[in-house]
Amino acid sequence: MKDLDPLAFTVELGQFYEKSKTAGNVSVTMKRMTAQRLVKTSKVKKEMPKGGSAVVANPQADDVQYPCLVRAVYKKNKISTIIAPDDFDRFQNAYSTIIRAYMDTLKKKDRSKKVKKVSK
């Protein structure tokens, strides 16, 4: 899995959607990082994630802001990024632009009208 910065992630996600026009599908997941996930990530990477440092003044406080983890999968290609709380609005705008740009590849569900049986 490639760990990218948010701008490179959106570019790569656009390429995934472009490739999926012919075959395959793209799956995107978003989840909020927690204190345990931040510790686990920092142990793996030996430092806090790029752009993903949480604002922690008091760990018991309810107003702690955690970063968001975003992953995308297309066939066997996987990419991910960590979005800081301050940059989330900017990322959300870029993500929605990509989604709108590739919305035309969605297929309308084929619904056939069912004929009611007449009971005799």
Beta strands, then each sheet from edge to edge (+ up, - down):
strand 1: 2-3
strand 2: 26-32
strand 3: 68-74
strand 4: 77-83
sheet 1: 1+ 4+ 3- 2+
end
